Structure formats: structure tokens, C-alpha cells
Amino acid sequence: MVKTILTGVTAYISTGLDYLIILMVIFGRVKHRDRWLVLAGDFAGTAVLVGSSLAIAFFLGFVPAEWLLGLLGIIPIYMGVKLWIQGDDDDTDAVVEKVANPKGLIGSVALITMATCGADNVGIYVPIFTTVDPAKIPLILLTFAVMVVIFWEIGYRLACLPKVADVLEKQGRYLTIAVYILIGLYIMWDSGTFQHLFQML
């Protein structure tokens, strides 16, 4: 159970560090009373991404050999290496430009969540969902829901601490790179991919 929760927490953090910066910018542009609408939009966008990842994982689940599914671990490793080499090309200010208007705030935040986290989330979540015991998926989903609330609260608090936000913005990329690569290696190891490939040599 603890291992499953840690898997969910690590996966969410790895895809959410960059988004945390965007959350802080959003909170800097909305009124205090509207912060609950930000949470609702965050949940809506995350639900679409997680649902899409589950659907893809369901179809990939028909692949009989677990070690083959472990090859999906290459995706987060590739994402980490790509982020390391090319950097992050997200324009935070452009992404949150529409948030200034409180009307349709939930929809705007949901779209921002999907636009900024889409590729990352699917790239991380699909390999996890395909290699984990299906009985543990509800616990991972619950962990994701809790992490959405935690990041929402952290984003709101950090919006009031510019110095902390500045450090996170500078170092967040390197933390994300490390977690991406470690998740990919873990998926490949836990699925027996490395062991199978070594036996083939």
C-alpha cells in the first residue's frame, strides 16, 4: 500500500513541478474568492488527462508479456533527457493570459492544465498504469486527487513568497529531469525488462 502511494506521489510530483509555477502565476491574477474555481478547473483538467491515460493503458494491457510493457519506461526517460538537452519551452505568461477574466475560470484552468501537462502526464501515467496491479489503480487515483489539492494549496501559498517561487522556477527543471529518468528506470526494472534483455545477451 505504501509503495503504491509513493508511486502515485512520485508520478504526480514529476509532472506537476512545472505546473506549480503556472499555478502561482494564476493565483497572482485571480481574486482570493476565486481560488476554489482554480481547484475545480485543475481537477477537471487532471481528470481528462488521467482518464485518457487509463484508456490507453487499458488497450496496452492486452500485451501478454509484462517485460514488453516495461519498455514504456523509455518514454519518461526520453522526456527527461529531452528536457535536459532542450530545456522547457513553455511560455508561462502566454499560457495563463486568459485567466484574468473570472468568467469561465474553471474551463480556462482545465484547458491550461491539459495544454501544459498533457504530454508529460500521459507519458508518465500510461507506463505506470500498464505495469501496476489493476487492483492498485484506485489507490493511485485517490493519491492523485490528494496531490491535486496539495499542489493547489502550495501554489497559493508560494504565490505570496516570491523568493521561494524564484528558487523553484530555477531548480524545478533539474528535479523534474531526475524524477522522469528514475521513474522510467523503475518501470523497466519492476517489469523485468532489464532482466529479460540481459538474458537475451
Backbone as ProteinMPNN parsed JSONL, in Angstrom:
{"seq_chain_A": "MVKTILTGVTAYISTGLDYLIILMVIFGRVKHRDRWLVLAGDFAGTAVLVGSSLAIAFFLGFVPAEWLLGLLGIIPIYMGVKLWIQGDDDDTDAVVEKVANPKGLIGSVALITMATCGADNVGIYVPIFTTVDPAKIPLILLTFAVMVVIFWEIGYRLACLPKVADVLEKQGRYLTIAVYILIGLYIMWDSGTFQHLFQML", "coords_chain_A": {"N_chain_A": [[0.829, -1.21, 0.0], [1.88, 1.275, 0.871], [3.953, 1.482, -0.977], [2.492, 1.744, -3.335], [1.181, 4.192, -2.922], [3.412, 5.871, -2.774], [4.319, 5.581, -5.377], [2.256, 6.859, -6.796], [2.459, 9.464, -5.697], [5.089, 10.205, -6.43], [4.885, 10.087, -9.239], [2.99, 12.093, -9.722], [4.247, 14.378, -8.688], [6.457, 14.536, -10.39], [5.325, 15.303, -12.795], [4.117, 17.601, -12.085], [5.705, 19.719, -11.156], [6.533, 21.805, -12.923], [4.024, 22.751, -13.525], [3.278, 23.778, -11.125], [4.51, 26.26, -11.016], [2.995, 27.597, -12.919], [0.521, 27.545, -11.66], [1.051, 29.299, -9.539], [1.334, 31.701, -10.924], [-1.231, 31.933, -11.932], [-2.703, 32.238, -9.54], [-1.739, 34.691, -8.85], [-3.182, 36.318, -10.452], [-5.879, 36.03, -10.05], [-8.735, 36.659, -7.928], [-8.964, 36.239, -4.347], [-11.341, 34.937, -3.576], [-11.912, 33.456, -5.779], [-10.258, 31.285, -5.881], [-11.12, 28.723, -5.391], [-12.407, 28.04, -7.689], [-10.27, 27.718, -9.335], [-9.212, 25.373, -8.303], [-11.288, 23.588, -8.973], [-11.141, 23.678, -11.767], [-8.585, 22.675, -12.109], [-8.917, 20.056, -11.175], [-10.74, 19.149, -13.117], [-9.266, 19.29, -15.532], [-7.128, 17.57, -14.889], [-8.534, 15.197, -14.507], [-9.369, 14.578, -17.106], [-6.893, 14.086, -18.337], [-5.905, 11.93, -16.8], [-7.937, 10.083, -17.239], [-7.654, 9.681, -20.004], [-5.118, 8.532, -20.037], [-5.619, 6.17, -18.647], [-7.363, 4.904, -20.432], [-5.692, 4.451, -22.655], [-3.821, 2.809, -21.412], [-5.437, 0.642, -20.829], [-5.93, -0.57, -23.323], [-3.322, -1.206, -24.024], [-2.9, -3.071, -22.155], [-3.525, -5.537, -23.128], [-1.301, -6.613, -24.146], [0.647, -9.432, -23.828], [3.189, -10.07, -22.592], [4.823, -8.982, -19.749], [7.316, -7.8, -19.612], [7.558, -6.54, -22.029], [5.756, -4.437, -21.803], [7.147, -3.017, -19.96], [8.975, -1.687, -21.494], [7.828, 0.699, -22.018], [8.801, 2.374, -20.169], [10.829, 3.707, -21.333], [9.766, 5.995, -22.35], [9.312, 8.076, -20.25], [12.05, 8.32, -19.609], [13.125, 9.271, -22.004], [11.737, 11.701, -22.106], [12.856, 12.996, -19.915], [15.582, 13.217, -20.678], [15.26, 14.752, -22.998], [14.21, 17.123, -21.919], [16.402, 17.886, -20.455], [18.313, 18.396, -22.441], [17.055, 20.166, -24.305], [15.633, 21.956, -22.757], [12.898, 23.749, -21.147], [10.215, 24.817, -23.007], [7.902, 26.196, -22.435], [5.824, 29.032, -22.367], [5.025, 30.735, -19.773], [3.567, 33.107, -19.114], [2.07, 33.57, -21.435], [0.52, 31.31, -21.49], [-1.245, 31.558, -19.315], [-2.752, 33.748, -19.899], [-5.508, 34.099, -20.369], [-6.692, 33.833, -17.919], [-7.199, 36.067, -16.458], [-9.798, 36.928, -16.597], [-12.534, 36.233, -14.599], [-14.841, 34.924, -15.435], [-15.795, 31.867, -16.709], [-13.625, 30.647, -15.569], [-13.082, 28.095, -14.543], [-13.165, 26.439, -16.822], [-11.067, 27.618, -18.261], [-8.812, 27.145, -16.639], [-8.858, 24.371, -16.652], [-8.293, 23.862, -19.368], [-5.751, 25.001, -19.51], [-4.389, 23.294, -17.79], [-4.547, 20.857, -19.209], [-3.223, 21.6, -21.552], [-0.63, 22.324, -20.736], [0.27, 20.166, -19.258], [-0.369, 17.875, -20.592], [1.17, 16.105, -22.488], [3.29, 15.351, -20.819], [1.987, 14.193, -18.557], [0.494, 12.013, -19.689], [2.618, 10.614, -20.805], [3.957, 9.749, -18.517], [1.984, 8.572, -16.868], [0.723, 6.487, -18.367], [2.715, 4.357, -18.724], [2.931, 3.639, -16.006], [0.288, 2.852, -15.281], [-0.008, 0.637, -16.938], [1.755, -1.209, -15.961], [1.304, -1.604, -13.287], [-0.451, -3.41, -10.692], [-3.822, -3.942, -11.444], [-5.67, -3.762, -9.351], [-4.6, -1.91, -7.69], [-4.852, 0.516, -8.857], [-7.138, 2.219, -8.182], [-6.253, 3.262, -5.691], [-4.003, 4.695, -6.493], [-5.256, 6.618, -8.073], [-6.733, 7.945, -6.107], [-4.614, 8.963, -4.652], [-3.572, 10.74, -6.554], [-5.7, 12.585, -6.594], [-5.558, 13.674, -4.018], [-3.029, 14.821, -4.207], [-3.482, 16.795, -6.107], [-4.976, 18.642, -4.65], [-3.096, 19.279, -2.662], [-0.976, 20.432, -4.181], [-2.359, 22.574, -5.249], [-2.871, 24.09, -2.947], [-0.224, 24.568, -2.101], [0.707, 26.021, -4.306], [-0.874, 28.294, -4.053], [0.028, 29.326, -1.603], [2.768, 29.75, -2.126], [2.614, 31.714, -4.007], [2.587, 33.978, -2.592], [5.141, 34.216, -1.734], [7.653, 35.338, -3.202], [10.475, 34.852, -3.358], [10.827, 32.126, -2.75], [9.357, 31.052, -4.828], [10.954, 31.839, -6.954], [13.28, 30.302, -6.597], [12.206, 27.736, -6.93], [11.421, 27.901, -9.579], [13.873, 28.045, -10.867], [15.254, 25.706, -10.102], [13.428, 23.673, -10.434], [13.303, 22.435, -12.935], [15.543, 20.717, -13.052], [15.006, 18.926, -11.007], [12.718, 17.754, -12.044], [13.764, 16.491, -14.338], [15.438, 14.537, -13.137], [13.546, 12.973, -11.737], [11.862, 12.057, -13.811], [13.623, 10.375, -15.266], [14.333, 8.492, -13.287], [11.823, 7.339, -12.719], [11.274, 6.11, -15.182], [13.39, 4.221, -15.306], [12.74, 2.702, -13.052], [10.241, 1.614, -13.792], [11.012, -0.044, -15.92], [12.727, -1.796, -14.601], [11.057, -2.92, -12.598], [9.224, -4.264, -14.143], [10.647, -6.307, -15.162], [12.025, -5.906, -17.473], [14.744, -5.144, -17.894], [16.011, -7.405, -16.835], [15.118, -9.399, -18.588], [16.188, -8.531, -21.025], [18.905, -8.704, -20.478], [19.185, -11.448, -20.244], [18.847, -12.169, -22.853], [21.173, -11.439, -24.042]], "CA_chain_A": [[0.0, 0.0, 0.0], [2.781, 2.426, 0.941], [4.656, 1.53, -2.256], [1.548, 2.245, -4.329], [1.002, 5.619, -2.656], [4.651, 6.544, -3.167], [4.332, 5.604, -6.842], [1.352, 7.929, -7.212], [3.013, 10.755, -5.281], [6.256, 10.49, -7.272], [4.425, 10.35, -10.605], [2.322, 13.392, -9.784], [5.242, 15.432, -8.48], [7.318, 14.641, -11.567], [4.612, 16.018, -13.86], [3.473, 18.798, -11.544], [6.61, 20.783, -10.717], [6.4, 22.934, -13.848], [2.658, 23.261, -13.418], [3.209, 24.534, -9.878], [4.863, 27.631, -11.383], [1.828, 28.16, -13.604], [-0.489, 27.765, -10.622], [1.401, 30.515, -8.805], [1.016, 32.83, -11.794], [-2.704, 32.015, -11.957], [-3.155, 32.811, -8.272], [-1.372, 36.101, -8.846], [-4.077, 37.056, -11.344], [-7.281, 35.858, -9.672], [-9.073, 37.123, -6.586], [-8.93, 35.19, -3.322], [-12.594, 34.181, -3.556], [-11.994, 32.618, -6.982], [-9.254, 30.226, -5.863], [-11.803, 27.425, -5.427], [-12.681, 27.77, -9.101], [-8.998, 27.213, -9.868], [-9.135, 23.963, -7.891], [-12.25, 22.832, -9.781], [-10.58, 23.569, -13.108], [-7.434, 21.779, -12.004], [-9.472, 18.701, -11.097], [-11.347, 18.798, -14.407], [-8.192, 19.028, -16.498], [-6.402, 16.367, -14.469], [-9.409, 14.042, -14.731], [-9.311, 14.254, -18.54], [-5.575, 13.508, -18.62], [-5.819, 10.614, -16.165], [-8.86, 9.211, -17.964], [-7.034, 9.336, -21.287], [-4.012, 7.614, -19.752], [-6.215, 4.874, -18.296], [-7.9, 4.296, -21.657], [-4.546, 3.955, -23.428], [-3.245, 1.695, -20.655], [-6.352, -0.491, -20.943], [-5.681, -1.249, -24.599], [-1.974, -1.769, -23.978], [-2.931, -4.178, -21.2], [-3.705, -6.803, -23.837], [0.029, -7.139, -24.484], [0.811, -10.525, -22.86], [4.458, -10.116, -21.865], [4.991, -7.811, -18.89], [8.582, -7.125, -19.89], [7.338, -5.666, -23.181], [5.135, -3.225, -21.28], [8.197, -2.278, -19.27], [9.673, -0.832, -22.458], [7.203, 2.024, -21.961], [9.636, 3.187, -19.295], [11.703, 4.518, -22.185], [9.095, 7.282, -22.598], [9.741, 9.104, -19.294], [13.497, 8.537, -19.712], [13.289, 10.149, -23.165], [11.243, 13.025, -21.734], [13.845, 13.6, -19.029], [16.761, 13.569, -21.475], [14.868, 15.846, -23.885], [14.113, 18.326, -21.093], [17.777, 18.23, -20.081], [19.032, 18.92, -23.607], [16.37, 21.27, -24.976], [15.04, 22.892, -21.817], [11.442, 23.851, -21.138], [9.85, 25.914, -23.905], [6.597, 26.748, -22.086], [5.751, 30.459, -22.065], [4.055, 30.761, -18.683], [2.681, 34.268, -19.192], [1.143, 33.38, -22.543], [-0.388, 30.211, -21.159], [-2.261, 31.955, -18.335], [-3.262, 35.067, -20.278], [-6.964, 34.142, -20.322], [-7.185, 33.639, -16.555], [-7.531, 37.346, -15.842], [-11.256, 37.054, -16.565], [-13.076, 35.173, -13.745], [-15.887, 34.185, -16.126], [-15.249, 30.697, -17.381], [-12.323, 30.366, -14.972], [-12.907, 26.641, -14.423], [-12.811, 25.931, -18.14], [-9.753, 28.128, -18.646], [-7.79, 26.422, -15.873], [-8.857, 22.994, -17.154], [-7.58, 23.876, -20.649], [-4.344, 25.257, -19.215], [-3.863, 22.05, -17.209], [-4.384, 19.875, -20.278], [-2.254, 22.077, -22.536], [0.727, 22.365, -20.19], [0.661, 18.9, -18.632], [-0.877, 16.75, -21.375], [2.173, 15.141, -22.953], [4.042, 14.845, -19.668], [1.155, 13.298, -17.746], [0.222, 10.774, -20.417], [3.885, 9.909, -20.95], [4.322, 9.145, -17.241], [0.896, 7.771, -16.298], [0.445, 5.265, -19.137], [3.606, 3.255, -18.312], [2.616, 3.205, -14.639], [-0.986, 2.139, -15.282], [0.098, -0.636, -17.644], [2.636, -2.147, -15.254], [0.885, -1.786, -11.901], [-1.583, -4.314, -10.459], [-5.073, -3.184, -11.628], [-6.35, -3.556, -8.07], [-3.961, -0.778, -7.0], [-5.118, 1.749, -9.596], [-7.973, 3.154, -7.416], [-5.444, 3.933, -4.674], [-3.184, 5.683, -7.2], [-6.151, 7.707, -8.46], [-7.012, 8.697, -4.879], [-3.382, 9.695, -4.358], [-3.541, 11.865, -7.489], [-6.691, 13.576, -6.154], [-4.996, 14.354, -2.845], [-1.896, 15.628, -4.656], [-4.029, 17.979, -6.779], [-5.325, 19.596, -3.583], [-1.85, 19.721, -2.017], [-0.276, 21.349, -5.079], [-3.191, 23.779, -5.33], [-2.619, 24.857, -1.727], [1.172, 25.025, -2.144], [0.778, 27.073, -5.314], [-1.485, 29.508, -3.495], [0.912, 29.863, -0.556], [4.023, 30.21, -2.726], [2.346, 32.937, -4.765], [2.85, 35.086, -1.665], [6.561, 34.168, -1.373], [8.378, 35.425, -4.488], [11.82, 34.279, -3.304], [10.673, 30.673, -2.843], [8.894, 30.781, -6.193], [12.097, 32.026, -7.85], [14.145, 29.126, -6.442], [11.509, 26.604, -7.54], [11.431, 28.074, -11.034], [15.227, 27.792, -11.359], [15.704, 24.342, -9.811], [12.379, 22.699, -10.717], [13.61, 21.692, -14.164], [16.503, 19.646, -12.775], [14.291, 17.925, -10.213], [11.832, 17.052, -12.972], [14.604, 15.61, -15.157], [15.866, 13.402, -12.319], [12.397, 12.113, -11.418], [11.458, 11.41, -15.062], [14.55, 9.281, -15.582], [14.218, 7.47, -12.244], [10.552, 6.636, -12.918], [11.446, 5.236, -16.34], [14.252, 3.1, -14.924], [11.993, 1.863, -12.113], [9.228, 0.871, -14.558], [11.691, -1.09, -16.679], [13.248, -2.784, -13.647], [9.944, -3.603, -11.916], [8.532, -5.112, -15.119], [11.548, -7.369, -15.581], [12.541, -5.618, -18.807], [16.202, -5.222, -17.866], [16.405, -8.795, -16.611], [14.845, -10.15, -19.815], [17.131, -8.113, -22.056], [20.218, -9.246, -20.112], [19.161, -12.878, -20.551], [18.905, -12.319, -24.303], [22.518, -11.163, -24.489]], "C_chain_A": [[0.871, 1.271, 0.0], [3.52, 2.604, -0.383], [3.764, 2.119, -3.344], [1.339, 3.746, -4.17], [2.233, 6.406, -3.094], [4.778, 6.631, -4.683], [3.459, 6.735, -7.365], [1.896, 9.314, -6.893], [4.175, 11.15, -6.19], [5.839, 10.844, -8.692], [3.803, 11.732, -10.703], [3.318, 14.536, -9.631], [6.083, 15.635, -9.734], [6.647, 15.428, -12.684], [4.078, 17.36, -13.382], [4.381, 19.938, -11.148], [6.518, 22.016, -11.617], [5.021, 23.583, -13.719], [2.478, 24.088, -12.15], [3.548, 26.004, -10.134], [3.664, 28.323, -12.031], [0.709, 28.446, -12.618], [-0.217, 29.061, -9.861], [1.079, 31.759, -9.619], [-0.499, 33.034, -11.852], [-3.208, 32.677, -10.681], [-2.783, 34.286, -8.158], [-2.317, 36.957, -9.662], [-5.553, 36.916, -10.975], [-7.501, 36.347, -8.249], [-9.124, 35.935, -5.623], [-10.184, 34.313, -3.383], [-12.722, 33.229, -4.749], [-11.025, 31.434, -6.956], [-9.885, 28.84, -5.879], [-12.165, 27.044, -6.852], [-11.421, 27.237, -9.791], [-8.855, 25.734, -9.539], [-10.063, 23.105, -8.741], [-11.726, 22.639, -11.201], [-9.391, 22.63, -13.158], [-7.897, 20.331, -11.973], [-10.022, 18.253, -12.445], [-10.273, 18.455, -15.44], [-7.42, 17.768, -16.178], [-7.221, 15.112, -14.734], [-9.382, 13.607, -16.193], [-7.99, 13.558, -18.869], [-5.439, 12.105, -18.039], [-6.735, 9.624, -16.881], [-8.298, 8.763, -19.298], [-5.909, 8.325, -21.093], [-4.536, 6.227, -19.417], [-6.74, 4.153, -19.532], [-6.771, 3.706, -22.505], [-3.945, 2.732, -22.743], [-4.111, 0.446, -20.763], [-6.088, -1.276, -22.224], [-4.29, -1.871, -24.641], [-1.915, -2.978, -23.051], [-3.14, -5.532, -21.858], [-2.379, -7.377, -24.32], [0.398, -8.184, -23.433], [2.072, -10.461, -22.016], [4.669, -8.835, -21.062], [6.28, -7.055, -19.208], [8.481, -6.203, -21.099], [6.708, -4.335, -22.747], [6.165, -2.362, -20.559], [8.981, -1.371, -20.19], [9.058, 0.566, -22.518], [7.98, 2.958, -21.034], [10.602, 4.059, -20.07], [11.098, 5.911, -22.392], [9.496, 8.338, -21.57], [11.245, 9.36, -19.314], [13.788, 9.497, -20.873], [12.863, 11.578, -22.824], [12.238, 13.753, -20.837], [15.077, 14.067, -19.783], [16.452, 14.757, -22.393], [14.784, 17.163, -23.119], [15.501, 18.82, -20.702], [18.505, 18.92, -21.235], [18.387, 20.195, -24.156], [15.822, 22.324, -24.019], [13.528, 22.909, -21.952], [11.031, 25.059, -21.962], [8.475, 26.501, -23.61], [6.707, 28.243, -21.797], [4.65, 30.644, -21.039], [3.074, 31.918, -18.812], [1.649, 34.114, -20.303], [0.102, 32.326, -22.211], [-1.532, 30.66, -20.259], [-2.922, 33.288, -18.679], [-4.774, 35.171, -20.095], [-7.528, 34.094, -18.902], [-7.605, 34.944, -15.896], [-9.035, 37.543, -15.716], [-11.848, 35.912, -15.743], [-14.194, 34.362, -14.391], [-15.256, 33.028, -16.906], [-13.9, 30.286, -16.836], [-12.058, 28.868, -14.885], [-12.468, 26.05, -15.765], [-11.424, 26.373, -18.578], [-8.641, 27.37, -17.938], [-7.7, 24.976, -16.351], [-8.071, 22.902, -18.464], [-6.083, 24.111, -20.446], [-3.683, 23.995, -18.68], [-3.587, 21.03, -18.307], [-3.295, 20.286, -21.267], [-0.818, 21.989, -22.017], [1.207, 21.023, -19.649], [0.337, 17.679, -19.485], [0.155, 15.704, -21.738], [2.933, 14.518, -21.786], [3.225, 13.823, -18.882], [0.899, 11.961, -18.432], [1.498, 9.942, -20.536], [4.343, 9.217, -19.678], [3.255, 8.162, -16.76], [0.652, 6.461, -17.029], [1.393, 4.127, -18.756], [3.309, 2.738, -16.907], [1.343, 2.37, -14.62], [-0.9, 0.775, -15.961], [0.919, -1.664, -16.88], [2.217, -2.406, -13.814], [-0.279, -2.78, -11.834], [-2.879, -3.509, -10.584], [-5.812, -2.895, -10.327], [-5.793, -2.341, -7.326], [-4.255, 0.561, -7.681], [-6.042, 2.707, -8.834], [-7.196, 3.92, -6.351], [-4.545, 4.997, -5.311], [-4.037, 6.879, -7.612], [-6.498, 8.579, -7.254], [-5.799, 9.54, -4.491], [-3.255, 10.913, -5.266], [-4.491, 12.981, -7.031], [-6.177, 14.374, -4.96], [-3.859, 15.288, -3.264], [-2.361, 16.885, -5.401], [-4.335, 19.058, -5.746], [-4.068, 20.154, -2.925], [-1.108, 20.73, -2.89], [-1.039, 22.66, -5.239], [-2.925, 24.677, -4.121], [-1.19, 25.407, -1.703], [1.327, 26.167, -3.141], [0.226, 28.388, -4.799], [-0.57, 30.152, -2.46], [2.195, 30.442, -1.157], [3.84, 31.49, -3.544], [2.619, 34.17, -3.906], [4.319, 35.153, -1.26], [7.415, 34.176, -2.642], [9.75, 34.764, -4.471], [11.779, 32.761, -3.447], [10.264, 30.288, -4.258], [10.051, 30.877, -7.186], [13.036, 30.821, -7.804], [13.524, 27.92, -7.136], [11.565, 26.692, -9.057], [12.804, 27.735, -11.613], [15.631, 26.331, -11.206], [14.686, 23.273, -10.197], [12.661, 21.837, -11.931], [14.513, 20.499, -13.872], [15.872, 18.539, -11.918], [13.389, 17.087, -11.113], [12.613, 16.067, -13.831], [14.97, 14.354, -14.388], [14.717, 12.433, -12.065], [11.908, 11.378, -12.661], [12.321, 10.173, -15.328], [14.436, 8.154, -14.562], [12.925, 6.668, -12.378], [10.67, 5.662, -14.089], [12.285, 4.015, -16.017], [13.525, 2.149, -13.985], [10.966, 1.002, -12.844], [9.872, -0.297, -15.297], [12.236, -2.183, -15.757], [12.115, -3.611, -13.033], [9.207, -4.547, -12.856], [9.413, -6.26, -15.618], [12.153, -7.146, -16.953], [14.063, -5.752, -18.856], [16.675, -6.672, -17.747], [16.235, -9.621, -17.893], [15.866, -9.802, -20.899], [18.536, -8.654, -21.755], [20.301, -10.73, -20.434], [19.298, -13.133, -22.047], [20.32, -12.11, -24.837], [23.418, -12.388, -24.387]], "O_chain_A": [[0.63, 2.207, -0.763], [3.697, 3.725, -0.858], [4.225, 2.9, -4.176], [1.32, 4.485, -5.154], [2.118, 7.469, -3.705], [5.278, 7.621, -5.217], [3.861, 7.479, -8.26], [1.808, 10.228, -7.713], [4.244, 12.284, -6.663], [6.368, 11.784, -9.284], [4.058, 12.463, -11.66], [3.249, 15.534, -10.348], [6.39, 16.768, -10.103], [7.315, 16.138, -13.435], [3.634, 18.172, -14.194], [3.898, 21.025, -10.832], [6.435, 23.142, -11.125], [4.882, 24.804, -13.794], [1.637, 24.986, -12.098], [2.942, 26.894, -9.537], [3.36, 29.478, -11.732], [0.027, 29.465, -12.723], [-1.137, 29.827, -9.574], [0.606, 32.757, -9.075], [-0.984, 34.165, -11.824], [-4.047, 33.577, -10.736], [-3.445, 35.043, -7.447], [-2.271, 38.185, -9.582], [-6.394, 37.618, -11.537], [-6.559, 36.436, -7.462], [-9.302, 34.788, -6.033], [-10.097, 33.091, -3.257], [-13.54, 32.309, -4.731], [-10.976, 30.66, -7.911], [-9.258, 27.881, -6.331], [-12.224, 25.861, -7.186], [-11.497, 26.417, -10.707], [-8.432, 24.938, -10.377], [-9.681, 22.021, -9.182], [-11.855, 21.555, -11.77], [-9.209, 21.885, -14.121], [-7.337, 19.478, -12.662], [-9.8, 17.118, -12.868], [-10.371, 17.444, -16.135], [-7.09, 16.987, -17.071], [-6.678, 14.084, -15.136], [-9.374, 12.412, -16.49], [-7.971, 12.562, -19.593], [-4.923, 11.2, -18.695], [-6.364, 8.472, -17.103], [-8.446, 7.603, -19.684], [-5.76, 7.385, -21.874], [-3.97, 5.223, -19.849], [-6.583, 2.939, -19.665], [-6.888, 2.59, -23.012], [-3.603, 1.746, -23.396], [-3.598, -0.673, -20.787], [-6.03, -2.506, -22.204], [-4.1, -2.938, -25.225], [-1.006, -3.802, -23.142], [-2.952, -6.567, -21.219], [-2.331, -8.492, -24.841], [0.457, -7.854, -22.249], [2.024, -10.771, -20.826], [4.692, -7.739, -21.622], [6.338, -5.83, -19.093], [9.209, -5.215, -21.201], [7.066, -3.266, -23.242], [6.066, -1.135, -20.548], [9.587, -0.398, -19.741], [9.686, 1.505, -23.007], [7.836, 4.179, -21.105], [11.134, 5.034, -19.539], [11.824, 6.887, -22.586], [9.977, 9.403, -21.958], [11.683, 10.484, -19.067], [14.593, 10.418, -20.74], [13.531, 12.542, -23.197], [12.445, 14.96, -20.969], [15.565, 15.175, -19.561], [17.276, 15.657, -22.549], [15.232, 18.2, -23.61], [15.744, 20.024, -20.628], [19.219, 19.902, -21.034], [19.074, 21.177, -24.437], [15.574, 23.46, -24.423], [12.952, 22.183, -22.762], [11.434, 26.185, -21.672], [7.928, 27.229, -24.438], [7.595, 28.666, -21.056], [3.472, 30.702, -21.392], [1.87, 31.728, -18.636], [0.488, 34.486, -20.132], [-1.059, 32.439, -22.606], [-2.663, 30.2, -20.416], [-3.581, 33.888, -17.831], [-5.272, 36.227, -19.706], [-8.727, 34.297, -18.711], [-8.298, 34.927, -14.879], [-9.495, 38.25, -14.819], [-11.702, 34.748, -16.116], [-14.476, 33.243, -13.962], [-14.303, 33.215, -17.663], [-13.11, 29.652, -17.536], [-10.937, 28.42, -15.125], [-11.523, 25.264, -15.831], [-10.687, 25.603, -19.192], [-7.645, 26.996, -18.557], [-6.608, 24.416, -16.448], [-7.279, 21.979, -18.653], [-5.252, 23.503, -21.121], [-2.561, 23.661, -19.061], [-2.523, 20.412, -18.334], [-2.54, 19.448, -21.761], [0.097, 21.627, -22.757], [2.41, 20.771, -19.586], [0.728, 16.564, -19.139], [0.033, 14.545, -21.343], [3.188, 13.314, -21.768], [3.704, 12.73, -18.578], [1.067, 10.902, -17.826], [1.467, 8.721, -20.388], [5.042, 8.205, -19.742], [3.57, 7.064, -16.303], [0.401, 5.435, -16.397], [0.924, 3.022, -18.485], [3.42, 1.54, -16.646], [1.313, 1.299, -14.013], [-1.637, -0.144, -15.602], [0.793, -2.864, -17.126], [2.724, -3.333, -13.183], [-1.003, -2.962, -12.813], [-3.032, -2.495, -9.903], [-6.507, -1.885, -10.221], [-6.448, -1.807, -6.431], [-3.94, 1.619, -7.135], [-5.774, 3.909, -8.824], [-7.454, 5.103, -6.13], [-4.348, 6.07, -4.741], [-3.594, 8.024, -7.512], [-6.551, 9.804, -7.363], [-5.937, 10.684, -4.059], [-2.877, 11.993, -4.811], [-4.143, 14.161, -7.07], [-6.34, 15.593, -4.897], [-3.734, 16.398, -2.748], [-1.705, 17.924, -5.33], [-4.002, 20.228, -5.932], [-3.978, 21.353, -2.66], [-0.66, 21.766, -2.399], [-0.436, 23.727, -5.35], [-2.772, 25.89, -4.267], [-0.966, 26.56, -1.334], [1.996, 27.161, -2.857], [0.775, 29.457, -5.066], [-0.409, 31.372, -2.438], [2.653, 31.505, -0.739], [4.786, 32.251, -3.747], [2.85, 35.263, -4.424], [4.709, 36.055, -0.519], [7.851, 33.12, -3.1], [10.155, 34.171, -5.47], [12.586, 32.175, -4.168], [10.768, 29.313, -4.816], [10.127, 30.101, -8.139], [13.528, 30.371, -8.838], [14.207, 27.174, -7.837], [11.734, 25.681, -9.74], [12.897, 27.201, -12.718], [16.283, 25.775, -12.091], [15.032, 22.095, -10.282], [12.309, 20.658, -11.964], [14.283, 19.401, -14.378], [16.178, 17.36, -12.093], [13.306, 15.868, -10.965], [12.175, 14.934, -14.032], [14.839, 13.242, -14.901], [14.89, 11.218, -12.166], [11.571, 10.196, -12.581], [11.812, 9.08, -15.579], [14.443, 6.981, -14.936], [12.926, 5.454, -12.174], [10.219, 4.521, -13.998], [11.94, 2.898, -16.405], [13.669, 0.932, -14.098], [10.829, -0.188, -12.56], [9.339, -1.407, -15.298], [12.204, -3.364, -16.104], [12.197, -4.837, -12.955], [8.623, -5.532, -12.405], [8.964, -7.09, -16.409], [12.726, -8.063, -17.542], [14.605, -6.398, -19.753], [17.592, -7.11, -18.442], [17.092, -10.434, -18.239], [16.349, -10.685, -21.607], [19.27, -9.019, -22.674], [21.351, -11.223, -20.847], [19.801, -14.177, -22.464], [20.641, -12.543, -25.944], [24.598, -12.317, -24.731]]}, "name": "protein", "num_of_chains": 1, "seq": "MVKTILTGVTAYISTGLDYLIILMVIFGRVKHRDRWLVLAGDFAGTAVLVGSSLAIAFFLGFVPAEWLLGLLGIIPIYMGVKLWIQGDDDDTDAVVEKVANPKGLIGSVALITMATCGADNVGIYVPIFTTVDPAKIPLILLTFAVMVVIFWEIGYRLACLPKVADVLEKQGRYLTIAVYILIGLYIMWDSGTFQHLFQML"}
